[in-house]
Amino acid sequence: MSLITVGTMAFDAIETPFGKVDQIVGGSATYVAYAASNFNVPVNQISIIGYDFPAEELEALKSRGVKMDGVEMVSDKKSFFWSGKYHLDMNSRDTLITDLNVLADFNPIVPESYQDSEFLMLGNLMPKLQLSVINQMKVRPKLIVMDTMNFWMDVAMDDLKEVMKEVDVLLVNDAEARQLSGEISLVKAARKIMDMGPAFLIIKKGEHGALLFHQHHVFFAPALPLEEVFDPTGAGDTFAGGFIGHLAKTKDISFENMKRAIIVGSALASFCVEKFGPGRMKEINKEDIDNRIGEFVQLVNFDIDLV
Amino acid sequence: MSLITVGTMAFDAIETPFGKVDQIVGGSATYVAYAASNFNVPVNQISIIGYDFPAEELEALKSRGVKMDGVEMVSDKKSFFWSGKYHLDMNSRDTLITDLNVLADFNPIVPESYQDSEFLMLGNLMPKLQLSVINQMKVRPKLIVMDTMNFWMDVAMDDLKEVMKEVDVLLVNDAEARQLSGEISLVKAARKIMDMGPAFLIIKKGEHGALLFHQHHVFFAPALPLEEVFDPTGAGDTFAGGFIGHLAKTKDISFENMKRAIIVGSALASFCVEKFGPGRMKEINKEDIDNRIGEFVQLVNFDIDLV
């Protein structure tokens, strides 16, 4: 069962307490594609790149089953560029540079060849563009997952709310859930946000794991305690790619299966942070992923008789 | 199997975003005793109180099986008083007042009637006093659990390290684990701290749960996502009391059983924060606790086939 992923393909410059890189490929759709392509599911990419985006990076993704029919290449502009510096605790970062370049003109078009996709991953983008992709689908996908960020809450809240009405799963971090709902308690925030449209809400808490809410159910998945978090860039997108990749592979969008999908997404994200950019995602194989999922099982596994 | 708990019995004045109280009983040993007394295990209290500590509060604890032979009452001084104000996120607080009062003279004595105790909970106290209690035990307890805080790392690190050599389980929060080890990564911090003495390390992360380390094993227990965190005061001590209470009841100090003990401690702590002071701890019964533990099972329960 195929899936569409919409988002950025970019260059990043990243500085962490452990080192820096001046130019490495990144972007939400890049990370989603690397993660989702571990599941033997066709990944239909929609993005925009400039003349400077490396051909070998496109080939690397194509060789993993990622289709590029929906990736527009602009021959006289540069690719989107983002530069950021992480604080010592790695939970927060400062954006140093945002050069939109080709992204300023991005008008995502869903190619005819993508129309049979039953899963849609809307990476973090201007809400109007996310809505445009939904509206171009001739048959509503079986599952629409949406990522967003605080920036859109600041500048395009009304548009954001319009998209939220149309999606099944919303991904935000804890600060964004509080901003979106006006509630400090994440439980109350979740209830308000689900009332705004999405039947499922995932609240990402970085090194503190992730919560999945649905109706009155809640599930918690930890992040794996790691010796080294080298570069958190893309971890959220990798999580999203693993999440929707697992769902698309299993064709099961029940709450129970979403719990598994969150563990799979968390496992993939735990690899992502081990090297700069998507470097580690290019190396891992099925056995690595299975072993990592096994570590998650060990991490939270307990049996208990009641007091 | 009986347990000794050493720590403060105090008055607190607490301000949270949800309200304030000018005087309510508190103190580490009070919270430990309320939690540990849910397990049909004799709780042997060691503490010091002033003339102003309410008799009905002592009776309330005695009626739960808490022995007071080791609680010294000073007839011409006031009880220890602490006042604090929580920030909006409830994860941090400012100490406004610390009146040591009787605590300045605290010299804990282990009564003869406590000598058969096989479990020892050293609440947060001056490390020299914690060591004195260990040294007074004629037979080394089966398990010694120690709580401490950043303050002792600042002013009495050498003494703290002496105590750490003698204990089995150390309880600290994430910031304290980093301070104690000089490592940012909690995995690396845990390894260094276990090299300093304790075979088991629990790192408490407040609303983000707790980690248990032992050799190369790690276990994670989430905190229950709550609608309202009314007052976090005593949550860490309640967690500790539930942890050691479960171990003393089951007489099993294996890693597997410590995982269960952490879930039990987390369940009790989740009640503690629902009202000011130990108010909620006085109300709950076995059925409430069992139901809450069931919620923890639901929160993290998943079954997964590997990718």
HADDOCK unambig.tbl for C-alpha pairs under 7 A between the chains (distance, minus, plus):
assign (segid A and resid 185 and name CA) (segid B and resid 227 and name CA) 5.62 0.50 0.50
assign (segid A and resid 185 and name CA) (segid B and resid 228 and name CA) 6.49 0.50 0.50
assign (segid A and resid 187 and name CA) (segid B and resid 225 and name CA) 6.36 0.50 0.50
assign (segid A and resid 187 and name CA) (segid B and resid 226 and name CA) 6.25 0.50 0.50
assign (segid A and resid 187 and name CA) (segid B and resid 227 and name CA) 5.23 0.50 0.50
assign (segid A and resid 188 and name CA) (segid B and resid 227 and name CA) 5.99 0.50 0.50
assign (segid A and resid 208 and name CA) (segid B and resid 208 and name CA) 5.90 0.50 0.50
assign (segid A and resid 218 and name CA) (segid B and resid 299 and name CA) 6.08 0.50 0.50
assign (segid A and resid 219 and name CA) (segid B and resid 299 and name CA) 4.60 0.50 0.50
assign (segid A and resid 219 and name CA) (segid B and resid 300 and name CA) 5.91 0.50 0.50
assign (segid A and resid 220 and name CA) (segid B and resid 299 and name CA) 5.61 0.50 0.50
assign (segid A and resid 220 and name CA) (segid B and resid 300 and name CA) 5.43 0.50 0.50
assign (segid A and resid 221 and name CA) (segid B and resid 300 and name CA) 6.63 0.50 0.50
assign (segid A and resid 225 and name CA) (segid B and resid 187 and name CA) 6.35 0.50 0.50
assign (segid A and resid 226 and name CA) (segid B and resid 187 and name CA) 6.22 0.50 0.50
assign (segid A and resid 227 and name CA) (segid B and resid 185 and name CA) 5.64 0.50 0.50
assign (segid A and resid 227 and name CA) (segid B and resid 187 and name CA) 5.21 0.50 0.50
assign (segid A and resid 227 and name CA) (segid B and resid 188 and name CA) 5.95 0.50 0.50
assign (segid A and resid 228 and name CA) (segid B and resid 185 and name CA) 6.48 0.50 0.50
assign (segid A and resid 259 and name CA) (segid B and resid 302 and name CA) 6.46 0.50 0.50
assign (segid A and resid 260 and name CA) (segid B and resid 302 and name CA) 6.59 0.50 0.50
assign (segid A and resid 260 and name CA) (segid B and resid 304 and name CA) 5.98 0.50 0.50
assign (segid A and resid 290 and name CA) (segid B and resid 306 and name CA) 5.47 0.50 0.50
assign (segid A and resid 290 and name CA) (segid B and resid 307 and name CA) 6.03 0.50 0.50
assign (segid A and resid 299 and name CA) (segid B and resid 218 and name CA) 6.07 0.50 0.50
assign (segid A and resid 299 and name CA) (segid B and resid 219 and name CA) 4.59 0.50 0.50
assign (segid A and resid 299 and name CA) (segid B and resid 220 and name CA) 5.62 0.50 0.50
assign (segid A and resid 300 and name CA) (segid B and resid 219 and name CA) 5.90 0.50 0.50
assign (segid A and resid 300 and name CA) (segid B and resid 220 and name CA) 5.43 0.50 0.50
assign (segid A and resid 300 and name CA) (segid B and resid 221 and name CA) 6.64 0.50 0.50
assign (segid A and resid 300 and name CA) (segid B and resid 300 and name CA) 6.99 0.50 0.50
assign (segid A and resid 302 and name CA) (segid B and resid 259 and name CA) 6.44 0.50 0.50
assign (segid A and resid 302 and name CA) (segid B and resid 260 and name CA) 6.59 0.50 0.50
assign (segid A and resid 304 and name CA) (segid B and resid 260 and name CA) 5.98 0.50 0.50
assign (segid A and resid 306 and name CA) (segid B and resid 290 and name CA) 5.50 0.50 0.50
assign (segid A and resid 307 and name CA) (segid B and resid 290 and name CA) 6.04 0.50 0.50
